[in-house]
């Protein structure tokens, strides 16, 4: 489930794509809350069309030699809110 308040915007998408691109497996992601089709998890443009807001449930899949590790790492990234919910420094 997408935990961060801003949902799947540019910064979280890039964090996801960067991690997915480290994998040798094919990565797919579907927003099952919105009943959308699976997209390429290594493509920032395709990830943006998921329109995943806070609370949406994503289905992450991978096929290849490191599939299990890839899914586990990407799921942990999503569950951690893409590490973007840290407080912003004040001026």
Residue pairs with C-beta under 8 A, 6 or more apart in sequence:
1 55
1 56
1 57
1 58
1 78
1 79
2 8
2 52
2 53
2 54
2 55
2 56
2 57
2 58
2 78
3 54
3 78
3 79
3 80
3 81
3 85
4 12
4 54
4 81
4 82
4 84
4 85
5 54
5 81
5 85
6 12
6 54
6 84
7 52
7 53
7 54
7 56
8 16
8 47
8 48
8 50
8 51
8 52
8 53
8 56
10 44
10 48
11 82
11 84
12 82
12 84
13 44
13 47
13 48
14 44
15 77
15 82
15 83
15 84
16 29
16 41
16 47
16 74
16 77
16 78
16 82
17 41
17 42
17 43
17 44
17 47
19 73
19 74
19 77
20 27
20 41
20 42
20 70
20 74
21 42
23 62
23 64
23 66
23 67
23 69
23 70
24 64
24 65
24 66
25 62
25 63
25 64
25 65
25 66
25 67
25 70
26 62
26 63
26 64
27 40
27 41
27 42
27 60
27 61
27 62
27 70
27 74
28 38
28 39
28 40
28 41
28 60
28 61
28 62
29 38
29 39
29 41
29 47
29 50
29 58
29 59
29 60
29 61
30 36
30 37
30 38
30 39
30 50
30 58
30 59
30 61
31 50
31 51
31 52
31 56
31 57
31 58
32 57
32 58
32 59
33 52
33 55
33 56
33 57
34 50
34 51
34 52
34 56
36 49
36 50
36 51
38 59
38 61
39 46
39 47
39 49
39 50
40 46
40 47
41 47
41 60
41 62
41 74
50 56
50 58
52 58
58 78
60 71
60 74
60 75
60 78
61 71
62 68
62 70
62 71
62 74
64 70
77 83
